[in-house]
């Protein structure tokens, strides 16, 4: 269910684009993101900072797209979001000595500090690369190709990256099947 909520605006944007074009899709993406944030606030009483950031970026760049009647702004939106996320990870690590990946995932897994640093830097690099790739696709291809890349290419690359992270993390997973229970 959480995955559906996270991708709700993207999926609606994609569907709306296919039927009504970029400007209607942009308006729907803005509205869907507002609904998403409201739902999370009502259901959980809390909205994560990155979700607030995403709302701000879609309202700013989507609004600029609608006001200027220029699809360029909405095409910049993913890059701005990726680069803000990557920059946040880098600034947290370098200036505040805070690993935000560890803060997000530390309760779910136990890793040595070097592994947390590697994950933090790899996510920052991934976000930087995705932002650059988005700009390249947006400037070298038509809008329909960009929209398809945004949904399928972006999600596909994210899935591949997460799988690579899982392979990296697998070396730190302890085999509990062969450990004897001292109380048994």
N, C-alpha and C positions, 0 to 999 in steps of 0.2 A: 504494500500500500504506500509506503514512504517513497519508493521509487516512482510510482505513478504521480504522486504529488510533486516530486522534484522535477519531473519531466513534463508536467501538465502544460505549462506555458509554451514549451518548445513544440510539443505535439500539436497543440492548437494553432500555433504560428504556421507550422508546416501545412496543415490541412487547410487553413484559411488562405494561405498563399496559393495553393493549387486551385482553389475555387474562385477567389476574388482578387488576387494580386497582393503586391507588397504593402500597399498602404492600409488596406483592411486588415491584413495579417499583423501589421505592426500595432494597430489599435487593439486588436484582439490579444496580442501578446502583453501589452501594457495592462489591459483589464484582467487577463488571466493571472498575471503576476500579483496584482493587487488582491485578487480573490485568494490566491495561494497564501499570501502573507496573512490575510485576515483569517483564513481557515486555521493556519498554524498558530496564530495568536489566540484564537478562541479555543481550539482543541487542546493545545499544549501550554498555553499561557506564556510561551516564550518563542521568540524568533531568533535564529542564529545570526550573528553579525554579517556573515557572508550573504545571507538571504536578504538582509536589509540593503547591503551593497548592491546586490543584483537588482533589487527593486529600483534603487536610485539610478543605476546605469540604464535600465530599460526605459524608465520614465524620461531621463535626460536625452538619450540618443533616439529613442522612439519618438519622443515629443519633437525633437529637432527634425526628424524624418518627416513627420506629418506637417509641421509648420512650414518647413522649407520646401516641401514636396520633392525631396531628394533622398533616394534610397541609400546614398553614401553613408549617412549617419547610422542607420540600422546595421549596415555591414561592418562598421567600426566597432559596434557594441561588443561582440564576442572578444575581439582583440583587447579592448580596454578592460573587460572583466578578467580575462586570462592574465593580462599583465599586472593588474592590481593584485590578484591573488598571488602570483609569483613574487611580486615585489614585497608583499606582506610577509611571505615566508623568509625572504632574504633579509629584510629589515629586522624582523624578529630575531633571526639567528645572529646577525652581525652586530646590531646596535643594542638589543635588549637581552641578548644571550638566552632567548626563549625560542624553543623549538615548537612551533604551532602544530605540526603534524603529531608530535608526541602528546601535546595537550589534547588534541582531538581523539587520538587513538590509544593513548597510554593505559586507559582502564581496560581495554580489550586484549592487550598483549604486552608481554614483557620482553624488552629488547635491550641490548647493550647500547651505551651512548653513541658509539660509532655507527651502529645501524640506524638509529634515529636520525643522526646527522645525514647519513647517506640518503635516507628517505626524504628528508626535508629538501636537500639540494636537488634530488632527482625530480621531485614534484615541481620545484621552482623552475628547473630546466624544461620540464614538460610544458608547463604553462607558458613559458617564454616561446618555445617552439610552436605551440598551438596558436598563440597570438600572431606570430609571424606567418604561419601557414594560412591562417584565416585572411590576413591582409593580401597575401599572394593570390589566393583563390578569388577573393572579392575583386581584385584589380585585373585579373587575367581572364576571367570567365564571366558569362552572363549571369543574371540574377537567379535564374532557375537552377543553374549548376551550383551557385553559392548556397542556395537554400538546401539543396540535396546534400551538399557537403556538410553544412551546418548540422543537419540531423544525422545522416548516416556516416559520413566521414568523421565528424567530431566524436560521435558516440563510439564508433568502431575503434578509433585510435585510443580513446579513453579506456575502452575495454581491454585492448592489447596492452596498454601501459599498466593497468591494474593487474593483469595476468603476469606481466613481467615482475611487478612488485611482489606478487604472491610467490613466484619462484625464488626471488631474492630472500623473502622472509622465511621460506620453507626451511632454510638451514638453521633457523633459530627455534623451530618448533620442537618441543621435547616429545619423545615417543613415550606415551603413558601406558601403552598396552603391555610393555614388558616390565613395568615397574610393579613390584609386589606390594600389596597392601599389608602393612605391618599389623593391622587389626584383624586380618582374615585368618 
